[in-house]
Amino acid sequence: MTTGSIIQDHRSLISTDCGSGLAGTYYSRIWAGDDDPLKTKINGYGTSIVSENDPVMTWTNQDNPGVTKQGTYKLCFGGVVVDDVVFGDNDEITLINRLGDQIRQHDFDAANSIGAEGKDALKQIAGTASSLYRADKALSRGDLPTAAAELGIPNPFNKGKKRLSDRQKQNNKLGKNLSNSVLAVQLGALPLMDDMASAFNALVSMLNRDMRRTYVSKVKVKGNVYPATAETGKNVCGFVHDSKRLVWTLSAQPTGYEQLSTSNPWDLADLMWNFTALSFVADWIVPIQKFLSAKSTAYDFKGSGYVTRKRIVEAATSYVPPGFSTTGSYGLRTVVFERTLLSSLTVPMPNFKPVESIPSWQRALTAVSLLGQRVLK
């Protein structure tokens, strides 16, 4: 094991108008890893670097004109605040899925495509497309009654009063027809077109496979750094990046046909999950489908490798609240780097997604349509 450290501490303890604390510059680097003097192989390794600059400064406040005070940026204005950005389990799952995409060179999944977009989907798409086409054609001729009929809308030109129950039935029919149309596009046509493109890419990749044995995938999560006294979301003064890079060497050359079969038990589990009612809605909250896909990658592509993780926080600021002015500034940079050897791909359990990431307007539209399907049966 090789270990070491470098520390350059040029700070001094001072008493200021903002209290007592350290002022000056500080740098440290601490590392540890496996010995390999000849550097003939990849070893486990880790290092942590901190660089901070917080010199003595003067500042004034317009509420006390002519009065100059002394301190440091960190003591007087709190330094900086870093977004809570951490590479999590869901990001780990994405990292493994991207590795699988790199190895396969396509994202076509035969089991899910056959199960999810079969003959029923094609019939639904064809029927809906025909209705929409005929409705559009009728509207172009000014034939509102025919257009309404194609969309399942009661004829607004029918005379005479209808019983309330009849009107309710018509409204239910309208809602269900519109839900059908939305779902046919959202859950039928769009996925089917995606699968058609993916299937084509799969065939191309199998015909033009290179003979690589080592593959690389990357995932990065990002955030911002703000002055502690600034309003959140404004006055960005730096960034935080937390990333991983996975390097994987296969123990056997892939054939390219792994995802075109249903022999992988995790592919079968993925298929069953996609058959589950409203499973895709659950995936908005917990990425179960991505978890099953990552497990499939770990099952198909055995080998060995390593993963590197790097977390960087960097900021520089002289921001002060309105009414203040200062001669000083503050700077911070931290780096944490780790390299871990792997003999297998371990897929963590998925976590709940942040609420702000769900749902998009498109998903919300689908959810409303599903609700209409269930309520208006």
Secondary structure, DSSP 8 states (H G I E B T S, - for coil): -EEEEEEEE--EEEEETTEEEEEEEEEEEEEEE---TT--S---EEEEEEEEEE-EEEEEETTSTT-EEEEEHHHHH--EEE------HHHHHHHHHHHHHHHHSS---HHHHHHHSSHHHHHHHHHHHHHHHHHHHHHHTT-HHHHHHHTT---TT--S---HHHHHHHHHHHHHHHHHHHHIIIIIIHHHHHHHHHHHHHHHHHHT-----EEEEEEEEEEEEEETTS-TTSS--EEEEEEEEEEEEESS---S-GGGSS-SHHHHHHHHHHHSTTHHHHHHHS-HHHHHHHHHHHHH--EEEEEEEEEEEEEEE----TTEEES--EEEEEEEEEEEEESS----------GGG---HHHHHHHHHHHHHHHT-
